[in-house]
């Protein structure tokens, strides 16, 4: 990293407190556990956690938001100094928002001290006087909206006007049902619950078609350039005009989802500020989220563990490595399937998971970009081969991906000689290329109504 990205974080700042101990008995006063406290600590929460993640990933973070003139605010300011965040908080007489979690193995209860944050004329004037210079100095602006009042209509208007005047991109982790005040944002990162709050997302389920349809409506309605919907076990979906990318989850093991949205926002901001594309940044943010949910409590991801995690997920091999692959895996049952996998969807995931269950190793043959253009026309692929490889290798049931340049996988099959060949239910047995080269051909039924074409034609 040659220069450290300068990231401005604006939003609802909170103090997350933790009280941890062991439960050995039930209280004689009421049927509740008695926690014998052995540890207490606090971390930056809300927009503070976004800034902490930016700093941990190597960025220069500046934090703006409303806090009180109390002990919690003093702890926040001290924490900012310790982790290298430049604090530009605005203090008033309303209490700082504090969330306290009691933990014994798992979270037992949480109690919140908060009231709606309301800007005074003096605080708004102070914010406005700081904003222009800070935006000019920043590479990216991140807005962390927890619906506590910091990101009021007036504040959002000031931010967007200044960002537009200075040519800066604004990324938002939303909490509003009406996105009118977010109009003009470069990228918005709703989770499924936040997407369901909008008119376009009412009644939504964790379904590829429904998520893409809602995102495309919101793009058109509010002039947002990109929407990245985080979908828990389904990873994330990136929607940009007619471009769609589904990225599988990279979670190691889920212990705590507290602050996962903060990490996604921070990782996106850092990656974009370093010059990566939205697609490249989505893979980075998805990996960062996978790391942070494996940690307990409100946590951050550091740059070294993110880089290590990203390298560890790569499972592509070249055509020249096939012989060594075969020698290394001699005696193991190899299952093969192939396709464009241009927009990874539920049907693909089902096919690949069921294919893996048929043997020891699942190898996926992936059409190159030129191959797809010849087969499907100049407007395809939607996603480059690098993005498609990353999406496939993120799936736990895919062991290896091999890119082929030909229109069919026949030559690849002749080189690999797998035991089982798997295709989707839209193929007749006599149409399957390479069927004579394997011991067994399995046709797996398609998921009805799910296809790349359907996703792109919402």
N, C-alpha and C positions, 0 to 999 in steps of 0.2 A: 504494500500500500504506500504509494509515493506521497500523497498529501492526505491528511485526515479530513473527511467530509465534514462540513459545518451544517448541523441539523438544528432547526428551530422547532421546539415542541411547545405547543400551546394547548391547554385543556384543564380538566378537573384534576387537581392535585390532591392526593390523599396520603394518609399515613396508615400502613397496614401493620397492626400489632399482632403478635402471637404469644399465647400462653400455653406451654406444653408441659405434660407430666403423665403420671401413671394413674390408672383407675384400678383400685383394689377392692372397693366396696361401694354399696349404694347408700345414699344419705338416709339417716333415720328420720329426717325431717320431711322428706318428700321422695318419691320414686325417681331419683335422678342420680347419676354417677358423681362420686366425689373425686376430683382430680387433685392429686398431690403434686403441686407445681415444682418442677425442677429446672425450668428454663423459660426465659422471656426474651423476646427480641422484636425489633421493628424493621420494616423495609419501606422503601418508597413505593407508593401505589398510584394507580390511575396514570395520569400524564407523567408523574414522577417515575413510574416503572418504565414507560416508553423511553424517557430520557436516560434512565439507568442502563437499559438495553443498548441504546445507541452508544453510550460511553464504553460499555463492555465489549462492543463489537469494533471499537477503535475510532469512533467518531467524536467530533467536538460538539457536545450537546449544550444547547441553551434552553432553559425551562422558564415559561411564563404561565402564571395562573394566580388564582386568589387563595390566600391562606389567612389565618387569623393572627392575632398577637398573643400567642399562647405557647405552652410547652411543646405541643405537637408541631407547631410551626418551627420552633427552634430545633427540634429533632430533624425535621425535613431539611432545613438549611444546613445543618451539620452533615447530614447524610450526603447532600449534594456536593459539598466540599470534599468529602472523603472519596467519592467515586469519580470526581473530576467533571461534575456538571456545573456549568456557569448558571447561577441562579439569578433570575430577573423577576422573582415573584413580587406580587403586590399584596401588601398586608392591610387588613382591615379589622373591624371589631366583631365580625362574624366568626364563630369558632371554626378551626380547621377540621376538615372531615377526617374522622378516624374510624377504621374498621378493625375490630378486635376478634380474633379467632381463638377458641379454646380447642386444643388438639391433644388427643391421646391415641396414637396410632392413626386415627382419622379425625377429621374435624367433627367436634361434638356440637358446638354452637357458635354463632357469630353475632356480635351485637355492634350496631353502628351508632356513632355520634355524628349527626349531620343536620343541617338545615339548608334549604335552597339558597344558593349563592346569588346575591343581587348586587350588581355594580352600582356604586355611587357615582355621581358626576365627577368627583375628584379622582376616583380610581380609573374611570374611563379615560380621563384626560391624561393620567400618568401612563396608562397602557398605550394610548395613541401616540404619545411623545416617544415612547421606546420602540414602537413597532416598525416604523419606516427604516430606521438604521439597522435593526436586527434582521429584517427581511433582506435588505440589500447585502448584508454580510453572509447570508445563509445560502446553501445549495438547494435545500429542500425544506418545505414546511410540513410538519406533521400535526394534525389536529386530533386530540384524544377526547372524544365526547362521551362522558358518562351521564349526561342529562342532569348534572348537578347545578348548572346555571352559568358556568364560566363561559361557555361558547354560546352566548346569547345572540339573537339576530343582529344586534348592533355590532358586537365584536366580530362575528363572522363577516359582516359587510366590510368592516375595516380591513380584515385580513385579506379577503378576496380582492378588494380594490388595490391594496398595496402589492399583493403578489402579482396581479395582472400588470400593474404599472412597471414592475421590476422583472417581469418574465420568469417568475419562479413557480414551480409546480407545488400543488397542495394535495396532500394525501390525508384521508380521513378514516378514522375508526368511528362509525356512526352510532347514534342512539335515538335518532328522531324517526317518527313515522312518516313525516313529510320532509322530503329532501330538498325543498325549494331553496332553503338557505345554503345548501351545499352546491347549488348550481355552478358549473364551471370548474369543479374539482377535477384534478388529473386522474385520481384513483381513489376509490372507496372500498373498504374491506369489511362488509357486513358478515356476521355469522348467520346461521339459518334462522335463529330467533329474530335477529334484527331485520333480516330480509322479510320475514313474515309480518313484521310491524307495518310495512309499507302497503299501499293500496295494490301495487303490482304483485306483491308476494303473499296476499291473503290466502290462507288455506294451504300454503305450500308444504310439501313433504320433501324428504331428502332424496329427490328423484332428479336425474340428469336433465330431462326435458323441462320439468317445472322450474328448476333453478335457472337454467339458461333463458327460458322464456321471461321470467320475472326480471332478470338482469338486463336483457335486451330492451324491455319496456322502460326500465329506469334510465338506461343510457339515453334513449331517445327523448324521454320526458324532461330530463334535467341537464342535458348537455355535458354529462360526465364522460370522460374518455375511456376509462377502464373500470370495471367492477371485478373484485376478487372475492368470491363468496367462500368463506371457510365452512367446511361441512363435516367436522368431527371425523369419524372413522372413514369417511369418503374423501378426505383430503381437502383440496380446494379447486374451485372452478374459476378460470379467468375468462372474462367476456369483454371483447373490444370490437365494437361494431359487429361485423360478421365473423370475427375470429373467436374461436372457442378452444380452450385447453383445460382438460380435466387432469389434475395431478393427484395421484394416490397419496394417502397419508404416509408419513415417514416416522411415525411415533415409535420409540423404543419400547416403552411400557408406560401406560397412563397412570400416574399417581395423583396429579392435581392439575386441573385446567385453569387455575387462577392466573390471570395475566397473560394467557396465551395470545389473546388478541393484541396486547401491547407489544409482545415480541414480534408478531407478524408485521405490525405497522413499522416498528423500528428497523427490522431486517429489510423490509421493502425500501424504506427511505435510504438506508445506508447503501444498498446495492444499486439503486438508481443513481444516487449521487456519485458512485464510483464509475458510472458510465455503462452499466449493464442495461439490457432491454427489459421491458416489463415481463416477458416470458422467462428470461434468465433470472430475474429477481424473484419471480414466483417460486421457482425451484429452491432458491436460497431461503426465502421466507418459510416455505413449507418444511424444509429441513430444520430450521430454527425452532419452529413450533413443535416439531417432533421431539426435539431435545428438551425444551422447557417443560412440557407436560410430564416428562419423566422425573422432574424434580418436585420436591414438596414445597408448598407455599408459593408466594409471589417471588419469582426467581428471574435471573437473567441468563443469557447465553453469551459466552465469550468467543472471541474470534477463532482461537486455536481449536476449540472443540467443534465449532461449526465447520471449519475447513477439514478437520479429520473425519467428521461424520459424512460430509459430502463426498470425499474421496472413497470412503468405505462402501458407499452404495453403488459404485459403478461396476456393472457386470457385463459390459460389451466385450466381445472378442472379435478379432479380424479373421478374414477367410484364411489367412496364412497360418493361423493358430489352431485350425481345426484338428490337424493330426495330433498335436500335443494334447488337445482337449480330449480326444478319443483315447489316447494312451492313459491319461490321468484317470479317466472314468470307465476304464475297461471293466466289464462285468456288471455295470449299473444299467438299469432300464432307462433309455432316453426317449422322451416324448417330444415331438416336434409339431409346431403349428406356425403359420405364417400369415402375414397380412400387412396392410398399410398402417393400421392403428393411428389414423390421422388425428382423431379426437377420441381419446380413450373414454369409454362409457360403460354403463352397467353391464351391457351385453358382453363386451370384451372381458370385463373382470370375471364374469361368470364362466365364460368359455375357458379362460386361462386357469382359473382355480380348479375347475373340473378336469382340465387336461393334466395339471400337475398331479392330481390324485391317481392318475393311471400309471405312474412310474416313479423313478427316483429323481430324475432331472427333467426340467422343462426348458427346451431351447426354442426361442422365438425367432423366426426369420422375418426381417423387417425390410420392406421395399424402400429403396433409396428415394430421394426427392425426384431425380430424373425419371426413375421408373414409374413413380406415381403420376407425374406429368404426362407420360406417354399413355398411361392407362385411363386417367380420369380427366385430362385436360389441363390447360395452362393455369387455371385458377387454383389448382391443388398442387401440393398439399397445403393445408391451412397452417400446419405446424412443421417446422424444419425437422430434419432427421435427428439432429442433436436433442431437440426438445422431446421428440417421440422416444428416443432411446432412454432419456432420463425418466420419462413417465413410466415406461415399462420396467426399467430396472428398480424403480421404487417399490414395485409390487413384491411382496415376500414370496409369492409362489412362482415367480419368474427367476430361473437360475442364470440364464445366459441369453444375450441378444446378439444376433449376427445380421448385419446389413448386407443385402444383395442388390446388385445393379440391374440384373436381368428382369424381364417382365414376369417370369414365373420362377419358383424356387427349385426348378428341376436340377440345375447344376449344383446348387447347394445341397440338395438331398443326396445326390450322387457322391458328394464329398463326405457328408456327415454320416449317412447310413443309420438313421435312428431306428428304434424298435417299433415305435408307434407314431402314426401320422394322424393329427386331429384337425378337423375343419368344422366350420359352423354349419348349421342346418339349412342354409340356402344353397348348399352344394349337393348335387347328385353324386353317388359313388363313382360312376363312370366319368364324371367331369373332373375328378380330383387329380391334379398333376402329381406324379411321383408315387402313386399308389402301389405300383409294381416293385418299388424299391424297399418296402418296409414289410414287417411281419403282420402288421394289423393296421387297419384304418378305422377310426372312430369319428362318427358325425354327431356333434352335440347340438341339440335344439337351440334356436335363437330365442332371445328375450323379446316377446312381442312388442312392437311399437317403438323399439329402441334402435336407433341407427345413427351414423354420422350425418347422413342426409337430413334426417328429422331434426337433429340438433341445430344444424346450420340454417334450416328453413323455418325457425320459430317465428 
